[in-house]
Amino acid sequence: MKDKDFLIWLCERLELIHKENPNVDYMLKLKSIICDYPEDKITPNTYQNPVNAVLIFDADYDKLSDDTKKIVDQQIKGLKELADDETI
């Protein structure tokens, strides 16, 4: 799904399902962002932080794409370096 389509879906969900007032400042801001957002931008569906990397590693590492495995490996390496750092 393209990012802009996701933001539109999110905005509509906030209004129609959660009954957010479409005229409050944060909803107007979201609509403004949607209007100016590039049509073809796509962000991966994975949120990448060290904790998430470890969870992915433990659960489904073999199922990850090669690019995602590289990211996970880098994050785990960073965690190991933090653990080995005596100043922490």
Secondary structure, DSSP 4 states (H G I P E B T S, - for coil): --HHHHHHHHHHHHHHTS---TTSHHHHHHHHHHHHS-TT----S----HHHHHHHHHHHGGGS-HHHHHHHHHHHHHHHHHHH-TT-
